[in-house]
Amino acid sequence: MSEAATFQLELTRQIRAPRERVFDAFTNESALAVWHCPRGMKVLEARADARVGGKYRIAVGASDGEQHIVGGEYQRIDRADFLAYTWQWEGGAELPAGLRTLIEVTLTDKDGGTHLHMRHSGFPDAAIRDSHDSGWQSVFNNLSDYLDPEGSAGTLTVYGDGRSTYVRTVRLALEEKGLRYTLKPLTPRDDELLAHNPFGRIPAFTDGPIEFYETRAILSYLNDVFGGTNLIPQTGPTARARNEQWISLINCHAYDTMVRRYVLQYVFPKGENGQPDRQTIEAAVPEMAKQLDALEQAYGGRDFLVGNALSMADLFLAPIVEYLGMFPESQALLETRPNIRRGHAVMRARPSYAATQPKLD
């Protein structure tokens, strides 16, 4: 263990599994083949001769075909407490050619599980050290998913009120991807939410220590790093641009008109004598009609907003249409727009829709 750190990276993670299982995940070839890569990549090869002086080699591939290969030698093995091994990229730009770094993994019992501490040392400068941080965090998310009894629900968390259309959009995406997750009910006023989104908006989202807010960004991350249904149209640049166009229409215009200025007037009435504010509603209805006209035309004779398959745009719109069906003016508008009603019926029939149905108090 001669690669003493000039610059070093230290990470910790609480894993809900016994130390023996965590240790074996680092040394067993079959286990390494499942988890030892960042999100959105896959292990192509995992070889491990887990003894002092033994070698290991791990090859991972990205969706674009790019490959990264790392190998090294085990320096110390104390099952199930400590593991040290060298780390050297093969033929890549991650580290200067021939440079070896050192990884030391310490495992201790904590809170019914295992506290993992990793020190990756020997980096020649801070920039190269820091370039490894997000990759290791993502790799350890996979490790947690592999070992945690709750699977990815121990790693993926959505923060917000299940009645929020944006919270539901994120949950729909997770369900369509076949991902287990935890919904943590929070309101914009909760301090815990502010710790994840300083602007006090829902939803917020975490994948282990990796955090996102803004629904479009969350969906982009989910789509890029997890398998399952692809939520971006695959039929060319025009379809992809249309998907973004409808998302932008919903976020920049329709949400304000249909939810803030219309639905919420009924849900949280602030007019005279505790009644809905009729002036606000009546001003919103003509704008809502114009926006629904654009969406009606977008469907045409299809069941989805873009092409013949589900896309992110459908996940943004469906929770809003659900609420529009509950109130008189919007019900009347939907009655004269059969394409939107047909598309929404298709969404309602999907298992993801039933799984995310909010409880309306």
Order of alpha helices (4+ residues) and beta strands (2+ residues): beta-alpha-alpha-beta-beta-beta-beta-beta-beta-alpha-alpha-beta-alpha-beta-alpha-beta-beta-alpha-alpha-alpha-alpha-alpha-alpha-alpha-alpha
